[in-house]
Amino acid sequence: MAISRELSSSIRQRIADLLALAENQRDWRYALAKNYNALGLYADFGGCLALTPDGEVLEILDDFSGPIPNQADRFWKNLALCQGSKIYPELAVLIDPKPETAQTCRWCNGTGRLEAGHSIQFSEIICRCGGLGWEITKSSDVHFSTKDAGIRTRKTV
C-alpha cells in the first residue's frame, strides 16, 4: 500500500523509539522492530501482524520464522491497522474506507467490541469485524469460518 513520506517517517521513528528502550527487549513489538524493521500492530496465538515503513503489512508466524510473503489479506490488514491505530493514531488513515456494500457488523452492532450482558465488555477480544464495526458479506478475497459467535478463524482455501 502506498503511504506518504511523513507517515513512513513516523513509522521509522516509532520503530527507533522501540529499539532505543532496553526495557522493551522482552516485548514482542521489540522483536519485530529488531528482526524485521517493522512496527508490531497485532498479535494472537498464531502469530502477529506488523507494518513496515513502506506500508507493507507483514504476517509473521508465532515461531518468528519469518514473514509469510503477501499473505496478509484485506481482513487481516484492516484488523492490524484498526488495532494498531489505537496505539499509533496516525495509522488510521491507512484503514480501507467502508465500502458501500458493507453492512453493520451483526456481532458487535457497529461498535467493534464484543459485549456480554449489560455492563461487561471484552475489551481484549476483537470482534470478527476486526474492530471496524462493519463487514463485507460477499467477497472473493475473504475466506473465514464462522463457527463461533464473534470469533473469526482463518481456514485454508
N, C-alpha and C positions, 0 to 999 in steps of 0.2 A: 504494500500500500504506500502511496506517495504521502510524505509528510513535509511540513515546512522546515526550513533551516532552523528557525527558532525552537520548534518542538524537538527536533533532532538534538540540538544543543542542550536543551533542558533534560532530555533523556540521558545524554552523556554525563551531564553534571550530577544527576541523581545516582548514576552508576558509580561515579567517582566518589560521591559522598558516602555511599555504602562501603566502598573499599577502604576509605580513609579511617573508619572507626574500627578499632581492634575488637570491640565488644560485639560486632556484627559477625565475627568469623564462624559462629555456630548457627547462624541464621541461613535458611535455605536460599534467601534472596542474595546473600553474600556469595554463596557458591555459584549461583547463576551469573552474577556480575563478574566474578573472577574467571570462571571457566568459559563463558560464552559471550562476554561483553553485552549482557542483556539484563533488563530490569524485570525482576520477578513480579508477576501480577496475580497469579492464582496457583494454588496447589491443592491436590487431593490425594487419595490413596494410590492413584495410578500414575501420577506424575505432576508436572507443573507446566505453566504457560508463561512465557517471558517475551518482552518486546525489545528488539534491537534498535539502535539509534537510526537505522534506515527504515524503520517501520515494519519489519517482518515480525510476525508472531511465531515464536518457536514453541513446539510441543516437545517436552523432554520427559522421558520415562522416569519412574521413581528410582531407578538404579543409576541415574545420571550417565548413562552410556552414550549420550549424545542426542542432539535434536533429530527428530524424525522429519526428513525433508518434506516440505509442502503438505503436511498432514492437518494442520490446524484449519478446519473448515469454518464456514461463516458463523455457526453457532458458537464454537469454541473461541474464535476471535472476538466476537461480541461479548461473550461471558468474561474473557480475560480483560478486555478494555473496560467493561462495566464495573467489574470488581476492582480493577486497578485504579480506575478514576476516583474511587472512594479514598484512596491513599494519595494519588497523584492527580488532582483535579484537571490539570491541563490535558490529560489524555482523553477526556470526554468528547473532544471534537473528532476523534477517530472512530467512534461508535457509529455503525451504519444507521442512517436515518430510518425511522419506522416506515416500511413500505405501505402503500395504500391498501394492499391486500392483507396486511397483518391484522390480527384480531387481539383484543384484550386477552391476556393470559387467563385461562379458566381456573388455574390453580391458585393464583395469588390475587386475582381480580385487579390486576394492573399495578400492584404495589411493588412487585419484585421480591417480596418477602413472604415466607410461609407463616401462617398464624395457626395457633391451636387454642381452642376455646375462645374466651372473650378478651383475655388480657395477656396471655403468654405469646411472645414472639420468638421464633427460632432465628435469631439474627445471624447465626453462623451457617445455617442451612440455606443454600441458594435455591431458589425456585427453579423449576425446569425451564423457565424462560431465560435463565441466565442472569436474572435480576433486572431485565429490561422492562418487564410489565406487559410485553406483547409477544405474540408468537406467530409464526408462519405455519399454516396448517398444510399447505401443499407446496412442496419444494423438492426438486430433484437433487439438491445438494445437501439435504439434511436427512440422516438415517439414524434413527434412535428407537429404542424400545420404550414403551410407555407402561411398563408393568405396575409400578407403584405410584401412588398419588404424589406428585411433586418431586419425584426422583427421576432424573434422566441418566440413563446409562448408555454408553456407546456400544454399538454392535458392529461386527464386521460385515460388510456388504460384498 
